[in-house]
């Protein structure tokens, strides 16, 4: 029987293993960590966002410049297929108010347990604490283990080793040096869906770090000068900002910082109230009320939002209702740097699609396929990341099984 080895036990690797096993080959999964699916479990800690319910065209547009490369994988295993897959594992899903799709119990652990049980029943074998360290001179795979160096033979290999975010869960990007030595084209890894540094005052940092800023509209510009607007929430951190709406624009902000040194955002603290109405509300007589009380009663700006206003706006603006209204509708923030790669939810960069054929097989290393976050693509949170990983894993696993079976029937 043809033998396919999967290296990496995250969502992409496990899906590759399932696809390959379903095609009738023997599958073995190797992972450096003590257990598989660790990032999958952590991603589901606040509710596992499997995919998104929007139509396929806007869904595919979320993959930006790399859409053309990742589209075949997603069309072959679209969000509807992912929901069917979960249902077959006994896990029903529902569409949330944001259009995101979750398991009915929101949890990742029951889904992972059912998945691993089915994989084992189909004959998939798992080898944990096996860290891949390349190939030997006989083209055997090499792994370091607590017991020493071990080797493995495979008719085809799927690499699903992740990017460089959350390295404590296994995605430490050590594979870059190995593949670079084999002349594989790799785009530098960059943080995606990440937070950014802001030079807060000590007073603001001490008082408001960790607090959520709810219901704002954020305006930013791309490096091409295109204005983008997103509504949502974010969190003030000791170093700057992160979460929700920041993640949705993070690729544009990151690229702007790389090109210009800093990037600017403008926050509308009252997105449901027009400038005209806000100016009228703030022009009401203040009497003996403090400015804080006046802002709360007339503009609904209090707490961390009021703190942001005072952090950025001068006292003379605060004293003028018209200028104050304009400031509330467009508070400028200067972002100085993305947070480190290890803190990011995901990564951009990785194995270039130019280094792969349409089956996701390396041109420089026949029989070796790549999947998941180690490929050079990125997408916002909202189910797009997990769908991309699962879809590329499914494509790579299917292709690896076909390749492995072809090798057995090649004339000697």
N, C-alpha and C positions, 0 to 999 in steps of 0.2 A: 504493500500500500504506500502511496506517495505520502511524504511527510512534510508538513509545514510548521515552521517555528515562528511564534509570535513573541516579539521582545517588547515588553511593556504591558502592564495589566490595568491600564486605565480604560475609559469607555471605548476609545478607538481600537485598542488592542483586543479587548474582549469581544467587540463586534466583529473584528477581523477573524478572530478565532471561531466565532459562531458561524460566520459566512463560509469559512473554509471547511469546517466540520460538516456543514450541511451539504457541501459539494462532494463529500465522500472521501476526504483525506484524513490522515491521522494528524492531530493538532497538539502541540505542546506550547504552553505559555510560560515565559520566563519573566520574572520581575525582581528588581533589586531590593524591594521592601519586604517586611515580614508578612504582608498581606496585600491583596490586590484591591483596586477600586478606592484608594484612600482619598484622592482628590474628588472623586465622584461623591463620596459620602460627605465630605466637608462642604462641597457645593450645595448639597441638599439640606444642610443644617437649618437654614431658614425657610425651607420649602423647595423641593426639587423642581426647577423649571426645565422641563424636558424639551419643549419646542414652542412654536408660536402658531397661532391659528390664521394669520393673515394670508391672503392669496399668494400664490407662488411668485408672481412677478415682483411685488414689493418685498417679499421675503428674500428673494435672491439679490435685490438691490442692497441689502444690508452688508453684503460682502465686498462692496466698494470696488476698488481697482482689480481685485483678484476674482471677481465674479466669474469671468469667462473660464477660469481654470477649475474652480470648485463646483460650478454649476452642473456638469455631468454627474458628479457623485451625488449631489443633492437630488437631482431629478430621478436618479436611479433608486434613491432611498429617501423619499420626501417626508415631510412632517406627518402626513397621514399614515405612512408605513411605520413610522416610529410609534405612533399611537396604537396601531394594530399589534406591533411587536410587544408593547407593554401589556396589552390586553391578553395576548397569548400566554404571558407569564402570570396571568391572574391579577394584574394591576389595572384598574380602570383609571381613566383620566378625565379632567374637566377643564373647561376654558374659563379663566379668571376674567375679571372686569377689564383688565389691561390687554386681553387677547392672548396672554401667555397660557401655556398648557402645563398642568401639574398632575401628579398622581392624586387620587381622591383623598388620601391621608397625608399628602404633602411630603411624605418621607422617602428618603433614598434607600435606607437599609433593607426594607422588605423587598424592594425591587431587585437590589443587588443580590440578596440571598437567593431569590427565585432564579435569577439569571445564572448564578454560579452553579446552582443545583442542576439546572438544565444542561449547562455546558459539561459538567462532569458526567451526567447521564448519557451525553452524546459521545463520550470517550475522550474529551479534552483533558489533558494532564497539566498540572500546575507545578512549577518549580519556583519557590520563593527564595529570597536572599541570594539570588543569582544576578550579579552585576555584569552586564555585557561589557567586554573590553576589546571587541574587534574579532578579526579572523587570524588564524595561524597560516603558515605557508601552504598547508594542505586544504585551505579554504574552509576549515572547520570553524564553527563559532566558538569563541572562548568566553568563559564566565569566571569571575572570582566569586568564591563562596567562603563561608566560615571554615569549610573543610579543605580549602585550597583551590587551585585552578582546575576547572573541568571543561570538557569539550563536547560539542554536539554537532551532529550532521543534520542537514536539512536539504530537501529538494527545492524549497522556496522559503523565503524569510519575509516577514512583515515587521518593519520597525515602527513602533508606536510609542516613542519615548518622551513625548511631551515637549513643552517649550522650556522656559527658564523661570517661570513663576512658581511660587510656593515650593521651593526646592526641598524643604523638609518632608514633603509628601512624595518625593521621588523624581520630580522633573528638574534635574540639576544641569541639563544641557551638556553633560559630559560627552555625549555622542558627537558634538560638533567637531572636535579634534579628530575623532576616528574617521568620520566621513570626509573631512577636509584632506586627510592624508590619501584618500582614494579619489581626489580631484572632483568631489561633488560640490557643485555651486551652492553656497549657503549665504543667504542674506543675513546681516547682523540682527541679533535679537533685540527687540525694543519692548518696553512695557506697553500693554494695551489694557483698556478698561482699568485705568489707574487713577490715583489721586495726584495732586500737584501741590508744590510748595507755594506759600504766600508769606510775605514778611509781615506777620501780625505784630502788633504792639504787645508788650508783655501783659498789659492789663487785659486786652481782649483775649489773648491766648489763655490766660489763667482763668478767666471768668466763663468763657464760652466753649472751650475745647470739648468735643464729644457731643455737642448739642446739634440736633437736626434743624435744618432750615427748610420749612415746608412750603410747598406751592409757590414756586418762583418761576419766572421765565428767564432763561439764560440766552444771551446773544453773544456770538463769537464770529470771527472771520477766519476763513481758510487761508492758506498761503497764497491762493489764487485770488483772494479778495472777495470770495463769495460769502455772503452773510447767512449764518445758520441760526435758527432759534429752536430751543427745546424747552418744554415745560416739565417740571418735576420737583424733586427734592434732592438735597445733598446734606452732608455732615461737615461741620467745622472740626478740624483736627488741630493738634498742637502745631503741626507743620504747615497746614494749609486747608485744602478742601478735598473731599472724596465722596463717592457714592452716587447712586441714581443718575441724576441728570448730568453730572460731571463725566460719568463713564460714557454716556451717549455721544459726547463731543470730544472725548479724550484723544482720539487719533488726530483730529484737526489741531487741537491745542498742542499736542506733542510735536507735531510737524512744524507748527508755527514757532515754537520755542527753538527747535533745531535750526530753523532758517534765520530767525531774527533775535534770538537770545532771551526774549520774554514773549508772553502772549497776554492779551487783554480779554476779559469777560465783562459783560454788563448785566447786572441783575435787576430785574423788575420785581420788586418785593410785593406789589399788588397787581398781579396780572389780570385779575378780574374787574379792575376798576380803571376807567380811562383817565388820562392825564387831566382832562377838563373836569371830570367829577372829583378827582382827588384834590385838585387845586381849590375847587369850591368848598370841599369838606374841610380842608386845612385852613381856609380863610375865615372860618367861624370864629367869633370872639373867644379868646382863650381865658380871659378873666384871670383868676388866681391859680388856675390849674398849672401844674408843672408841664414842661415840654413832654416828658414821658407819658403823662396822663393824656395830654392832648393828642399825641401820636396814637396812643392806644384807642381812644374813643373815636377819633375822626378819621384815622387811616387804617386801623387794625394792625399797626406796626408796634410790636412789643418784643420783649425778651431779646433773643439773639438777632432778630431782624433790626431792632432798634440799636443793638450793639454794633452791627455792621454799618448802619447809617452813621453813627458817631465815630466809628473807626476811620471812615473815609471822607466824610463831609465836614467842611470847616464850620465854625460857629456862626459866621455871618450868613451862610446858606441856611443853617438851621433856624435862623431868626426871620427868614423871608418865606412866607407860605408858598409863593409861586415857585421860587427856586428850590425849596424843600420838596415840593411835589415832583419837580423834574428830577431831583436827585433820587427820590424813592423809586421812580420808574426806570432809572438807569444808573445804578451804583457801579462804578468801575472797580475791577479787581485786576491786579497784575500778578500773573502766575510766572514763577521764575524757573521751575524745573519740574519734570515728572518725578514721582516717587520711584525708588529703586525697583529694578526688575523683579526682585524676590517678593516685593509687596503687591505686585500687580495681580489682577484676577487672571489675566491671560497675557500672551505675548504675540507680537508681530514679528515678522522675519522667520527664518528657518530654511529648510530645504527648498530651493527655488523650483518652481514648476518647470522651468527650462531644463532642469536636471532630470526630469521625469518624462516618461511617455504617457499616453492617455490612459494607461492602466495603473498609473502611479508607480511604475517600476523605474528604478534608477538606470539611466543610460550608461553610467559608468560601472555598474555592477549588476549584471543580469541575474534575474531571480530574486532580487532584493526590492521590496516594495515599501513605501512609506505612507503613513496615515496620521491623522489627528493634528494636534497642535504643533508638532515639529515641522509641519509644512508652512510655507510662507503665505499665510492668510490671517486675517483678523476679522472680527465681527463684534457688534455690541452685545451686552448681556440682554437677556430676554428670550433665551432658548436657542439663539442662533449659534452660540459656541458649541453647545452639546450636539445639536443637529449636525453641524459641520464635522465634528469629530466622529460621530456615529456613521455618517454617510461615507466619509473617506475610508473609515475602517471597513465598512461593508464592501466597498468597491475594491479595496486593496486585498481583503481576504478572499473574495471571489476570484480575483485575478491571480492571486498567488496559488490557489488550489488548481486552477486551470493550467498554470505554468508547470506546477509540480507534476501533474498527471501527464502533461506532454513530455516531460523529461523521461518518464518511464517507458514511453513507447518510441522514443527516438532510436533510430537504427545505430547499432554499435559499430 
